[in-house]
Amino acid sequence: MPIRQMKDGSEQHFVIKTHLQNSMNPTQKHPKATQNGKGPPPQEQSHNNKPHNQASPPTRNRGRRRGRGGRKSDQGDVCMRPSSRPCTVALKSVNPAGDLVPSNQIKSIENVESVCQMETGFPTSSKSLSFARRPGYGQIGTKCIVKANHFFAELNEKDLNQYDVTITPEVPSRTVNRAIIAELVRLYKESDLGMRLPAYDGRKSLYTAGELPFAWKEFTIKLIDEEDGINGPKREREYKVVIKFVARANMYQLGQFLAGKRADAPQEALQILDIVLRELSNKRYCPIGRSFFSPDIRNPQRLGEGLESWCGFYQSIRPTQMGLSLNIDMASAAFIEALPVVEFVAQLLGKDVLSRPLSDSDRVKIKKALRGVKVEVTHRGNVRRKYRVAGLTSQPTRELVFPVDDNSTMKSVVEYFQEMYGFTIQHTHLPCLQVGNQKKANYLPMEACKIVEGQRYTKRLNEKQITSLLRVTCQRPRDREHDILQTVQHNAYDQDPYAKEFGIKISEKLASVEARILPAPWLKYHETGKEKDCLPQVGQWNMMNKKMINGMTVTRWACINFSRSVQESVARGFCHELAQMCQVSGMEFNPEPVIPIYSARPEQVEKALKHVYHASMNKTKGKELELLLAILPDNNGSLYGDLKRICETDLGLISQCCLTKHVFKISKQYLANVSLKINVKMGGRNTVLLDAISCRIPLVSDIPTIIFGADVTHPENGEDSSPSIAAVVASQDWPEVTKYAGLVCAQAHRQELIQDLYKTWQDPVRGNVSGGMIRDLLVSFRKATGQKPLRIIFYRDGVSEGQFYQVLLYELDAIRKACASLEPDYQPPVTFIVVQKRHHTRLFASNHRDRSSTDKSGNILPGTVVDSKICHPSEFDFYLCSHAGIQGTSRPAHYHVLWDENNFTADGMQSLTNNLCYTYARCTRSVSVVPPAYYAHLAAFRARFYMEPEMQENGMTGHAAKGTRPAGESGKVRPLPALKENVKRVMFYC
């Protein structure tokens, strides 16, 4: 927890108030004194008596069992607020002499939490650190109306009831669980359930609008087992279902939260409503996460190699300023096509498999693609039993035999299927599928199986499949809006029996929202250009008649050509054109390379790079190359990643890669963009905000301010041992706030908290040493500007709402410790903003025919900001579409200010964020995400190339790092190789 130094020298402490009133309230009210944090929480009464068929629910909450609240919600579930009662342990500890206690003695967050618990009597399981409240609404900009894909939800204020469900024997499948409860409701709705229609989460929780006639009851349900084994008829399975009352959800608290009179969102109430509105769609469609898919929504499109795209929709209930809203968006995903297995294999391999034998590599590819996939048999008429594929036989079907009795009498698979089913296996050269477990594997001929419909493909798509999927998902705004409205009408929420049961009404109209279009900032260029400043139009501009404000000099450079199709004369001509463009743009660029252009084969990248490096050093008598140009084949596999890894971690070379297609077709626009990248890699600035150099940016220009960006990228699905990569960048100039430096580190698999923001270790010579990415970048800022930052603005990317509390608590603490490790009283005020792109809110023009309200792609204009109606009821957040659309529907970025010690106004934060989006160095367009967060994302992505080659995935699309050993083997993550100093400031410019 941070401590603010007040003007009078006193300290203002912030403590974790960990008592959060559970919205699943017992009906018995507690004294008010326990709700304001000034008294101990009430002691829960134990209920050891086991009820049996009680006539009505108990009057007190029986206490929710942990982890049994249904599906985890991605809504924010925390709140933080300053406490009037200071905690006895603060992060900023002072010893009797008045000096700051060394950072190694500062207690951890966990320790602080535990001491706070002892001091206040609050349980630590609840979270309550209050996020920044909305300081008001923005006023700057041209007002307009936009439409959002939010649909107003109206509900009755009656209390909802939660029941615990126990199914014996335990069933891991949600689908089977739902089938059991559906059968229970069919049999007992009009009798034991008292005409109630419950909503079920598929696991442990059942919800009703009104009480059931009992508090505890056991039911016996019989279901036909569709997943039975190969031999014998289908069996009827019997399940015991125990339904037990748990608690009531108080809808009044939800109303108070939506009205801004309550800080913490009653998550259980929101979760119940979400489950209720998903109940009917769970039966109609294929549910995946928060989305639903079906081949009937739109015709599936083939993606290649046995995959197809299904269209669907995303649905989530959201608390907003206009009340509850249902967020509906279109979605697409890759599914395995429901083909006969032989046809799937032919598509997968891209060849005829009926007449040609399979190679070993073919078998490996088939086994990898089919493992875990459900298939159904087709050789038994109407009997369509389903099995999950466990593997593939190494021998062809004609060679497979198995024992048929205890005397080890052997029979071939071919004979068995002929005698048992009258099915003649035609293609005996193909292997069989193995189904069942390893101890008792059963064989199924490929031609007797078909893939079961509705199985999502979760592995990595290749480039062609990704392109095909993007083609399907890319919809113009008008088309997307039409499909969303059609989805809402098709779902007919007004006819939904579950919505009716729970008193929920959903509007069929898109929400109309007041928005503002923020003005684009003036950009400053060099005085020697014809145009000394520039006002971007609709989010873009160009370099014509302009010169970079700080053009750098490139004297020593070389070029290496890895493309066989590019002749030396073509490469020389391209380099000459690029050098000329750099000069025209304001750089000093030597037209001649240090050594002649060197041609090399991609497989000898390391040898070639070292040759060019040493040959250049010899020619320049020890002076290092300033820039290496590299011409790469268009499809270069791992070459790009290898080149960047060797240049940036071994040789310390700054490189600029160019694809063959651009070398042959030289475009002025392309050369101009490359020159921008080269200039910033050399340490220059392309442009700066006119307000920055005129010192007119509120809460940035007045005192030295550092702007951070941070992100964590995680390995793809299926890679269970790869590390996550964290990256932090920070501005290195003031007042311009245009140059950045970056650091990266590897950390534990799927760990979202950035571990190396601040760290200490014991050095045998220096003793206790402080370090970490924040500390290093603060020192770097001081060296670059001659001043220490007196204000910190921290943009954090990639955090979901459910992680807000953890990330803020941990990373704000790390920032505090990093500052304190530099100087005892050094605690600059911090503003911590989360940047989100993975959300489903879309904004549409109110009138698509009005060309003045849209850009060329039909999207809303860049600078459109929304901070009302669809935003959080009380916290400081806003949606900002800072970029012009190119194709598809623009996705606005969602900015949520979690912590603000700098007291930004709504206009101040929104304008700063929008203006920074015009300072992205790699192009002359405003970008969709604030540049420090964008650079951090690029840096984290780049760092995957730094993994050692033997630890990388053997893929054609680059080095997606496989990472370190599984956690069970070592528990430690191998650190990334160190970056060369000259690369740290530029590696994220790519």
FILOKOL-726373 format. One line per 3 residues: their letters; for each residue y, x negated, z negated of C-alpha. Coordinates in steps of 0.001 Angstrom, whole numbers, plus 500000, padded with zeros to 6 digits. Layout:
N
a = Y,X,Z  ... $
REM end
This chain:
990
mpi = 500000,500000,500000  503384,498661,500855  506183,498118,498377 $
rqm = 509733,498648,499526  512396,496396,498051  515299,498682,497100 $
kdg = 518941,497691,497393  519321,497412,493641  516435,494944,493478 $
seq = 513945,497400,492061  510643,498083,493753  509536,501396,495167 $
hfv = 505769,501637,494956  503511,503697,497179  500155,504566,495728 $
ikt = 497119,506306,497035  496979,509788,495585  493356,510337,496309 $
hlq = 493035,513908,495117  493129,516158,498144  492587,519816,497492 $
nsm = 489499,520858,499404  490215,523794,501656  486730,525122,500989 $
npt = 488026,526524,497715  486022,528236,495034  487208,531738,494340 $
qkh = 488171,530798,490799  491692,529362,490815  492509,526142,489015 $
pka = 495681,525672,487014  498643,524644,489139  499063,521477,487131 $
tqn = 496037,520018,488847  497450,520522,492330  500601,518453,492132 $
gkg = 499055,515146,491179  500268,515271,487540  497062,516175,485849 $
ppp = 493391,515312,486090  491255,517283,488537  489106,520072,487146 $
qeq = 485577,519160,486179  483083,520760,488530  480458,522785,486772 $
shn = 476882,521946,487547  474617,524684,488783  471115,523716,487865 $
nkp = 469744,527234,487898  468134,527825,491254  469113,531246,492608 $
hnq = 466554,533364,494339  467616,536315,496462  470818,536852,494493 $
asp = 472551,540082,495373  475982,538583,496064  477676,535189,496347 $
ptr = 478617,533492,493078  482221,533679,492058  482550,529899,491907 $
nrg = 482096,527277,494567  478647,525785,494356  479955,522500,495719 $
rrr = 479448,521299,499257  476716,518832,499862  478052,515622,501376 $
grg = 477733,515268,505096  476877,518903,505622  480017,520298,507112 $
grk = 478807,520505,510665  480016,518308,513485  482549,515641,512611 $
sdq = 486009,516747,513628  488347,514451,515488  491384,516087,513950 $
gdv = 493468,514064,511528  492119,514638,508051  494396,512666,505811 $
cmr = 497817,512802,504330  499942,510238,502532  503061,510650,500493 $
pss = 505182,508539,498127  504212,509108,494541  506572,509531,491640 $
rpc = 503958,507872,489509  503586,504180,490370  500148,502605,490401 $
tva = 499627,499739,488000  498289,497472,490736  500595,496790,493662 $
lks = 500021,494567,496659  503210,492714,495871  502305,491215,492507 $
vnp = 504841,489201,490529  503892,486661,487875  505894,486156,484662 $
agd = 507902,483368,486238  509137,485757,488871  507301,484075,491759 $
lvp = 505049,485911,494175  501385,485627,493322  499527,483653,496045 $
snq = 498090,485880,498737  494517,485066,497704  495203,486826,494403 $
iks = 496528,490007,496013  494053,492755,495356  492307,494433,498244 $
ien = 492864,498034,499246  489540,498940,497696  490558,497425,494372 $
ves = 493901,499175,494471  492135,502433,495194  489784,502005,492272 $
vcq = 492590,501126,489868  494601,504075,491139  491620,506218,490360 $
met = 491446,504930,486787  495183,505342,486343  495484,508825,487794 $
gfp = 492023,510241,487370  491826,511141,491041  488552,510831,492958 $
tss = 488597,508202,495716  486552,510275,498129  489600,512278,499202 $
ksl = 492281,510616,501260  495965,511115,500677  498556,508672,501880 $
sfa = 501216,510716,503589  502138,510082,507202  505751,510029,508348 $
rrp = 507346,513477,508432  509188,514635,511522  512846,513542,511137 $
gyg = 514092,516348,513372  513886,517107,517076  515202,515062,519973 $
qig = 518351,516182,521778  518859,513513,524456  517941,514349,528047 $
tkc = 518005,517227,530493  516341,520295,529047  513620,522043,531023 $
ivk = 510519,524178,530564  506994,522882,531196  503603,524514,530813 $
anh = 500872,522995,528624  497121,523646,528717  497277,525119,525206 $
ffa = 496429,528777,524613  497751,530521,521525  495044,531574,519068 $
eln = 495681,534478,516709  493376,535079,513758  492953,537330,510762 $
ekd = 493654,535835,507363  490353,536890,505849  488321,534232,504082 $
lnq = 485323,532752,505836  482053,531863,504139  479955,528749,504530 $
ydv = 476191,528662,503959  473866,525689,503794  470852,525846,506130 $
tit = 467596,524026,505428  464868,524179,508082  461352,523038,507174 $
pev = 459746,521125,508798  462913,519242,509653  463897,519381,513330 $
psr = 466000,516555,514865  466988,518609,517923  470100,520783,517731 $
tvn = 468721,522863,520604  465579,523741,518662  467619,524386,515508 $
rai = 469823,526802,517446  466752,528542,518872  465367,529017,515338 $
iae = 468609,530503,513998  469031,532658,517136  465561,534115,516510 $
lvr = 466429,534663,512845  469612,536553,513801  467716,538628,516378 $
lyk = 465131,539661,513795  467265,540136,510700  470865,540852,511775 $
esd = 470622,544588,511124  468699,544206,507879  468901,541103,505700 $
lgm = 472096,539752,507308  474001,542970,506715  475108,543278,510367 $
rlp = 476857,539896,510210  476880,537714,513330  476955,534133,512013 $
ayd = 478153,531004,513812  475914,527946,513467  476738,524262,513952 $
grk = 473211,523297,515005  472543,521280,511869  473203,522224,508239 $
sly = 476000,524786,508192  476184,528486,508963  479441,530446,508832 $
tag = 480145,534159,508450  483217,536393,508430  482467,538244,505228 $
elp = 479694,537776,502717  475993,538033,503407  474095,540395,501089 $
faw = 472535,537425,499314  473468,534036,497906  470077,532470,498595 $
kef = 467219,533615,500765  464198,532186,502512  463027,533343,505953 $
tik = 459919,532575,507999  460512,532176,511733  457905,531637,514459 $
lid = 458759,529939,517756  456723,529036,520837  456671,525237,521172 $
eed = 457872,524349,524673  457425,520633,524044  453718,520707,523253 $
gin = 451374,517980,524440  449389,517764,527648  446097,519228,526454 $
gpk = 445577,522720,525039  447601,525923,525153  451157,526208,523807 $
rer = 451205,526609,520076  453306,528870,517938  455210,526842,515359 $
eyk = 456300,528266,512026  459503,527278,510268  460867,528100,506840 $
vvi = 464624,528644,506839  466555,528679,503561  470129,529993,503673 $
kfv = 472252,529277,500607  475898,530117,499865  478145,527055,499558 $
ara = 481833,527977,499581  484647,530072,500983  487311,528730,503330 $
nmy = 490767,529927,502389  492657,530893,505533  495877,531128,503502 $
qlg = 495929,527331,503178  495616,527002,506945  498599,529328,507353 $
qfl = 500609,527239,504891  499754,524066,506804  500746,525568,510148 $
agk = 504039,526715,508620  504738,523131,507508  504481,524081,503815 $
rad = 501327,522084,503220  500927,518444,504229  497157,518158,504546 $
apq = 495233,519991,507251  492393,522156,505856  489763,520532,508026 $
eal = 486870,522788,507048  488758,525907,508126  489648,524324,511470 $
qil = 486069,523182,511915  484709,526696,511324  487048,528168,513943 $
div = 486053,525437,516394  482348,526173,515871  482898,529919,516248 $
lre = 484687,529521,519594  481993,527138,520861  479058,529359,519908 $
lsn = 478882,531426,523099  479568,528432,525364  476712,526564,523664 $
kry = 474397,529272,524963  475936,529478,528450  476471,525839,529318 $
cpi = 475227,522316,528668  477214,521052,525633  478158,517360,525486 $
grs = 480553,516308,522738  483501,518690,522853  482879,519568,526511 $
ffs = 480620,522004,528348  479122,521440,531789  477301,523541,534340 $
pdi = 476304,523235,538016  477607,526792,538457  481245,525986,537623 $
rnp = 481596,524040,540868  478990,522711,543310  477693,519340,542074 $
qrl = 478644,516339,544218  476188,513514,544840  477215,510152,543390 $
geg = 474326,508129,544818  471118,506651,543375  469877,509999,542090 $
les = 473038,510995,540223  475414,513919,540724  478678,515020,539143 $
wcg = 478888,518256,537179  482169,519943,536478  482918,521467,533130 $
fyq = 485647,522026,530599  486826,520527,527327  487643,522865,524441 $
sir = 489162,522188,521036  491122,524189,518460  494350,522414,517507 $
ptq = 496901,523011,514738  500354,523010,516332  503901,524156,515629 $
mgl = 503263,527420,517465  500235,528051,515238  496654,527477,516254 $
sln = 496109,526707,519903  492992,526312,522018  493248,523179,524155 $
idm = 491325,523677,527427  491027,520991,530092  488787,520330,533069 $
asa = 486099,517687,532758  483486,515946,534911  480452,513869,534053 $
afi = 477512,512187,535774  474141,513928,535493  470692,512964,536716 $
eal = 469911,515127,539717  467037,517584,539158  464897,516057,541904 $
pvv = 461164,515478,542301  460604,512073,540700  459434,510507,543989 $
efv = 462658,511589,545702  464734,510311,542759  463024,506916,543015 $
aql = 463669,506779,546764  467388,507457,546166  467517,504972,543306 $
lgk = 466026,502154,545398  467663,503232,548654  464425,502933,550640 $
dvl = 461262,504752,551665  458803,504500,548764  456016,506606,550271 $
srp = 454880,504023,552795  456015,500749,551224  454640,499136,548051 $
lsd = 457013,498585,545127  458105,495097,544125  458292,493914,540512 $
sdr = 462084,494242,540567  461707,497808,541891  459447,498681,538963 $
vki = 461919,497230,536471  464763,499258,537976  462698,502478,537986 $
kka = 461548,501939,534397  465105,501314,533213  466436,504401,535020 $
lrg = 463699,506810,533883  463077,505711,530312  464056,508541,527981 $
vkv = 464484,511043,530828  462815,514446,530521  460495,515539,533324 $
evt = 458507,518707,533911  455113,518968,535625  454860,520795,538948 $
hrg = 451103,520728,539584  450206,523684,537325  451926,526631,538932 $
nvr = 454086,528523,536433  453201,526186,533568  456180,523822,533439 $
rky = 455633,521638,530422  458277,519069,529690  457782,515467,528599 $
rva = 460016,512502,527919  459299,509370,529945  458359,506385,527785 $
glt = 457619,503870,530520  455933,503048,533810  452423,501754,534434 $
sqp = 452118,498233,535787  449200,499228,538066  449275,501741,540895 $
tre = 447805,505185,540239  444616,504426,542183  443681,501660,539702 $
lvf = 444304,503642,536516  441318,504742,534425  441071,506106,530878 $
pvd = 438302,507088,528415  437411,510799,528420  435077,510850,525410 $
dns = 434036,508914,522340  431403,507055,524352  434157,505353,526355 $
tmk = 433176,507123,529537  435904,506145,531973  437493,508363,534574 $
svv = 440222,507580,537066  443536,509405,536981  442986,510477,540593 $
eyf = 439606,512059,539729  440929,513706,536565  443794,515528,538293 $
qem = 441493,516617,541137  438803,517989,538819  441050,519439,536103 $
ygf = 443841,520940,538178  442635,520813,541774  445612,518550,542502 $
tiq = 445129,515764,545054  447360,512750,544453  448615,511680,547871 $
hth = 450555,508522,547087  448152,506528,544961  450037,503264,545565 $
lpc = 452855,504459,543290  452677,503820,539541  452324,506640,537003 $
lqv = 454887,507703,534438  453892,507079,530849  454730,509916,528478 $
gnq = 454085,510177,524753  454143,507221,522366  452725,503725,522710 $
kka = 449640,504484,520590  448673,507454,522729  450344,507190,526098 $
nyl = 449458,509739,528771  449716,509255,532508  451558,511572,534886 $
pme = 451606,510912,538652  455146,510655,539994  454515,513293,542654 $
ack = 453471,515803,539978  456796,515573,538144  460335,516793,538570 $
ive = 463396,515767,536558  464567,518471,534154  468029,519809,534946 $
gqr = 471022,519183,532698  470515,515584,531546  473683,513560,531322 $
ytk = 473545,510002,532611  474821,507749,529803  474289,504306,531317 $
rln = 476838,502302,533254  477831,503593,536697  478189,501167,539588 $
ekq = 481445,500840,541521  480459,503270,544295  479433,505902,541751 $
its = 482675,505454,539805  484689,505857,543025  482764,509018,543906 $
llr = 483227,510447,540416  486959,509727,540449  487239,511469,543797 $
vtc = 485773,514587,542198  487896,514436,539034  491184,513663,540789 $
qrp = 492971,517029,541029  496547,517755,541950  498466,519428,539106 $
rdr = 498574,522850,540749  494798,522822,541369  494032,521648,537852 $
ehd = 496233,524344,536337  494502,526977,538491  491039,525790,537408 $
ilq = 492035,525790,533728  493308,529363,533950  490175,530387,535833 $
tvq = 488028,528806,533111  489832,530745,530366  489424,533995,532281 $
hna = 485751,533289,533002  485075,532512,529340  486552,535945,528491 $
ydq = 487326,535151,524865  488460,538763,524391  484852,539825,525046 $
dpy = 483261,537003,523016  481193,538690,520268  481653,535696,517951 $
ake = 485439,535640,518412  485490,539374,517736  483325,538971,514636 $
fgi = 485690,536381,513171  488892,538118,514269  490074,535465,516741 $
kis = 492197,536397,519764  492945,533848,522497  495887,534200,524881 $
ekl = 495099,533833,528582  498510,532313,529361  499428,528637,529357 $
asv = 501912,527786,526625  505505,527473,527859  507117,524543,526089 $
ear = 510667,523278,525873  510883,519720,527182  513555,517163,527987 $
ilp = 513744,514598,530775  515012,511346,529263  517340,509295,531487 $
apw = 515962,506092,533008  517518,502911,531558  519728,500550,533563 $
lky = 517965,497269,534368  519743,493919,534556  519029,491357,537309 $
het = 520523,487927,538073  524202,487628,538874  523500,485770,542145 $
gke = 521712,488744,543695  523497,491391,545756  522440,494011,543198 $
kdc = 523111,492767,539688  521802,495876,537972  519649,498798,538946 $
lpq = 519044,502403,537910  515416,503380,538707  514897,506620,540604 $
vgq = 511937,508841,539654  510298,506016,537736  510437,503323,540424 $
wnm = 512647,500763,542156  512186,497603,544262  513256,493959,544420 $
mnk = 515340,494257,547587  518723,492525,547147  517765,491537,543589 $
kmi = 516872,488263,541934  514834,487776,538765  517088,487449,535758 $
ngm = 515246,484304,534619  513502,482784,537642  511271,479817,536800 $
tvt = 510457,476644,538702  507036,475796,540177  506890,472190,541329 $
rwa = 503218,471301,541013  500710,473806,542341  497405,473848,544198 $
cin = 495260,476401,546015  491497,476832,545963  489780,479050,548548 $
fsr = 486465,480695,547587  486372,483022,550607  484278,481834,553549 $
svq = 486016,484249,555914  489472,482760,555247  490177,479736,557436 $
esv = 492313,476914,556064  495140,477723,558465  495164,481376,557295 $
arg = 495181,480305,553655  498010,477856,554351  500053,480567,556050 $
fch = 499517,482951,553135  500590,480320,550582  503711,479578,552627 $
ela = 504656,483287,552740  504058,483634,548984  506176,480553,548200 $
qmc = 508963,481955,550358  508811,485335,548574  509021,483582,545194 $
qvs = 512138,481741,546365  513754,484910,547730  513030,486663,544422 $
gme = 514864,484029,542410  512331,481308,541624  512390,477661,542647 $
fnp = 509033,477147,544334  507898,473935,546012  506605,474987,549455 $
epv = 503967,472229,549510  500902,472066,547236  500073,468881,545325 $
ipi = 496796,468472,547257  495547,470158,550451  493972,473597,550051 $
ysa = 490440,473070,548740  487572,475287,549952  484564,475881,547703 $
rpe = 481549,478158,547246  481736,480817,544506  478530,479610,542833 $
qve = 480179,476202,542254  483289,477571,540580  483301,475219,537583 $
kal = 482710,472103,539662  485403,473142,542156  488007,473924,539499 $
khv = 487475,470615,537739  487689,468758,541049  491042,470384,541886 $
yha = 492309,469792,538339  491460,466069,538290  492485,465444,541917 $
smn = 495879,466996,541201  496300,464970,538010  495556,461784,539918 $
ktk = 498055,462686,542643  500835,463502,540140  500068,460460,537937 $
gke = 498988,462452,534899  501311,465433,535212  499403,468696,534849 $
lel = 499335,471482,537418  501748,474304,536665  499951,476912,538781 $
lla = 496632,477348,540551  496369,479896,543364  492844,481163,544049 $
ilp = 491690,483147,547080  488627,485238,546196  486205,487338,548271 $
dnn = 486864,491080,547979  483482,491590,546287  483342,488546,544063 $
gsl = 480934,489584,541292  481377,487313,538294  483634,484817,540075 $
ygd = 486930,486220,538763  485737,486203,535158  484259,482714,535428 $
lkr = 487462,481366,536926  489650,482872,534199  487346,481674,531422 $
ice = 487260,478078,532686  490990,477947,533437  492154,479496,530177 $
tdl = 489707,478127,527603  488711,474773,529138  491291,473376,531545 $
gli = 494465,475078,530359  495411,476152,533885  497582,479161,534668 $
sqc = 496013,480864,537666  496891,483616,540134  494026,485214,542057 $
clt = 494434,486930,545440  491785,488936,547288  490810,488170,550873 $
khv = 491998,491564,552179  495553,490789,551025  495458,487316,552576 $
fki = 494621,488749,555992  496995,491701,555772  500122,490190,554294 $
skq = 502374,492888,552837  505903,492221,551602  505330,494634,548722 $
yla = 502156,492788,547712  503854,489389,547859  506776,490725,545806 $
nvs = 504397,492008,543098  502503,488690,543019  505781,486795,542684 $
lki = 506675,488962,539669  503384,488039,538033  503790,484343,538799 $
nvk = 507285,484274,537310  506249,485778,533976  503193,483512,533843 $
mgg = 505576,480587,534189  507565,481911,531209  510350,483715,533068 $
rnt = 511744,487228,532866  511923,489520,535869  514397,491999,534419 $
vll = 515698,493144,531047  517184,496360,529749  520948,496347,530162 $
dai = 521238,497970,526727  519209,495100,525242  521508,492317,526380 $
scr = 524497,494512,525543  522999,494966,522037  523030,498750,522290 $
ipl = 519425,499657,521379  519388,501470,518014  517232,499826,515337 $
vsd = 516396,496915,517648  519659,495239,518647  521288,495147,515195 $
ipt = 518913,492663,513529  516100,490413,514841  513247,492782,515671 $
iif = 509687,491993,516714  507627,494558,518634  503844,494326,518344 $
gad = 501123,495924,520451  497495,496037,519308  494223,497348,520726 $
vth = 490469,497071,520221  488037,497459,523098  484418,498286,522407 $
pen = 481273,497506,524424  479814,500137,526686  477197,502645,525593 $
ged = 473770,501096,525267  475028,497641,524273  474142,497736,520606 $
ssp = 474761,494083,519774  477942,493266,521666  481075,492477,519680 $
sia = 484258,494477,519879  487344,492588,521051  490674,492914,519243 $
avv = 493973,491856,520793  497497,491663,519402  500630,490832,521389 $
asq = 504181,490460,520095  507623,490103,521653  508934,486542,521612 $
dwp = 512566,487085,522508  515422,488962,520906  517510,490922,521724 $
evt = 515792,491182,525157  512326,492184,523803  510741,491432,527176 $
kya = 508574,488304,526727  505299,488581,524847  502621,486277,523471 $
glv = 499062,487400,522726  496024,486530,520627  492456,487813,520828 $
caq = 489396,487724,518595  485823,489004,518579  484734,491197,515675 $
ahr = 481802,493298,514539  480237,495754,516970  482360,498933,517273 $
qel = 484627,497910,514384  487979,499636,514985  489958,497965,512179 $
iqd = 491372,494650,513395  489764,492116,511094  491841,489032,511903 $
lyk = 495345,490450,511464  495557,488430,508263  492987,486106,506733 $
twq = 492707,483328,504186  490164,480562,503884  489508,477486,501784 $
dpv = 490232,474180,503450  488753,471050,501811  492032,469161,502297 $
rgn = 494799,471811,502277  493198,474186,499778  493843,477885,500262 $
vsg = 495120,478477,503819  496656,481644,505248  496414,482662,508894 $
gmi = 495615,485503,511231  497122,487028,514341  500150,488686,512679 $
rdl = 501128,485557,510804  500726,483330,513877  502826,485634,516043 $
lvs = 505573,485877,513393  505708,482066,513296  505745,481983,517102 $
frk = 508695,484419,517157  510595,482206,514704  510005,479137,516874 $
atg = 511018,480954,520067  514190,482632,518749  515191,480494,515783 $
qkp = 515195,483603,513589  512633,485398,511497  512015,489066,512339 $
lri = 513846,491403,509980  512209,494516,511406  508670,495194,512672 $
ify = 507717,497883,515203  503946,498111,515646  502397,500101,518524 $
rdg = 498665,500571,517913  496461,501726,520777  492978,503192,520792 $
vse = 492841,505038,517460  491378,508536,517206  492851,511050,514769 $
gqf = 489909,510747,512407  490674,507023,512013  494431,507277,511376 $
yqv = 494132,506909,507634  491754,503943,507651  493641,502027,510328 $
lly = 497060,502529,508734  495844,501656,505270  494043,498484,506337 $
eld = 496400,497174,508997  499650,497927,507184  498220,496021,504227 $
air = 497399,493081,506546  500952,493077,507945  502350,493026,504395 $
kac = 500116,490147,503339  500931,488150,506484  504657,488483,505784 $
asl = 504277,487639,502100  502276,484506,502969  505298,483117,504847 $
epd = 507945,483696,502159  507620,485249,498692  510177,488020,499233 $
yqp = 509672,488462,502958  508832,492151,503537  510594,493435,506683 $
pvt = 510450,497225,507090  507596,498409,509314  507292,501312,511746 $
fiv = 503651,501947,512720  503029,504099,515814  499642,505096,517225 $
vqk = 499486,505418,521015  496859,507791,522417  495809,508284,526024 $
rhh = 492352,509757,525454  493492,513257,524724  493306,516432,526772 $
trl = 496873,517769,526741  498325,518106,530228  501833,519182,531154 $
fas = 502636,521103,534332  505894,521985,536052  507031,525516,535271 $
nhr = 507479,526168,538992  505375,524056,541356  507524,525117,544315 $
drs = 510683,523638,542765  510685,520132,544253  513544,519075,541981 $
std = 511321,519465,538912  508387,517373,540196  507747,513960,541688 $
ksg = 506110,513370,545091  502618,513938,543652  503576,517326,542209 $
nil = 503586,516025,538621  506301,516434,536022  509144,513935,536276 $
pgt = 508974,510556,534495  510776,510650,531163  509524,514143,530277 $
vvd = 509160,514349,526504  507820,517174,524344  508160,517174,520544 $
ski = 507903,520879,519748  505513,523817,519903  502298,521958,520898 $
chp = 502974,519020,518567  501945,518567,514936  503354,521173,512521 $
sef = 505111,518615,510326  504325,515007,511276  506334,512718,513584 $
dfy = 504650,512882,517000  505587,513542,520622  504144,513565,524136 $
lcs = 505880,511347,526680  505174,511171,530414  507023,507956,531184 $
hag = 505591,507310,534660  505651,508893,538100  502294,510248,539242 $
iqg = 500494,508633,542164  497483,510899,542559  495801,513467,540376 $
tsr = 497424,514986,537302  499528,512707,535118  498356,512287,531547 $
pah = 501254,511989,529071  500883,509436,526313  500780,510852,522790 $
yhv = 502772,508835,520232  502195,509529,516542  504449,507713,514073 $
lwd = 502251,507229,511010  504625,505094,508953  508378,504610,509342 $
enn = 510362,502442,506957  513084,501939,509578  514056,505625,509529 $
fta = 513987,506211,513277  515469,509450,514535  513445,511454,517043 $
dgm = 515874,510437,519800  515782,506793,518715  511989,506494,518821 $
qsl = 511562,508505,522012  514293,506665,523918  513101,503235,522784 $
tnn = 509533,504001,523847  510585,505430,527206  512964,502541,527939 $
lcy = 510348,499914,527102  508066,501483,529723  510510,500169,532356 $
tya = 510058,496547,531215  506423,496117,532289  506415,492762,534068 $
rct = 503788,493266,536773  505424,495920,538964  508663,497731,539701 $
rsv = 507530,501047,538225  507712,502561,534790  504244,502626,533235 $
svv = 502366,505350,531384  501955,503456,528103  504499,501368,526208 $
ppa = 504101,497749,527509  503120,495990,524236  500179,498385,523874 $
yya = 499395,497982,527592  499428,494179,527315  497171,494310,524260 $
hla = 494675,496417,526203  494733,493950,529107  494327,491005,526728 $
afr = 491300,492571,525016  489742,493343,528388  490408,489794,529606 $
arf = 488797,488288,526505  485384,489675,527518  485418,487049,530256 $
yme = 485676,484333,527597  482139,484879,526335  479742,482075,527128 $
pem = 477871,482661,530423  474434,482892,528811  475742,485673,526588 $
qen = 477075,487741,529453  475493,490656,531221  473898,489871,534534 $
gmt = 475969,492314,536552  477721,492318,539890  480962,493716,538532 $
gha = 481890,490861,536235  481052,489645,532786  480743,492608,530479 $
akg = 479866,490536,527463  476592,491167,525780  478007,489457,522764 $
trp = 476286,487896,519862  472969,488453,518243  472196,491867,516803 $
age = 473715,492386,513385  470297,492310,511797  469742,488714,512887 $
sgk = 472869,487003,511681  475545,489482,510613  478221,487112,511954 $
vrp = 480113,487398,515199  480421,484247,517243  484156,483532,517665 $
lpa = 485752,483465,521092  486563,480033,522491  490086,478926,521670 $
lke = 492780,479623,524251  494905,476742,525459  498450,476924,524072 $
nvk = 500142,477373,527458  497879,480356,528204  498461,482409,525030 $
rvm = 501795,483722,526257  500570,484792,529676  496843,485627,529715 $
fyc = 497474,489397,529574  499650,489323,532710  496331,488798,534640 $
REM end
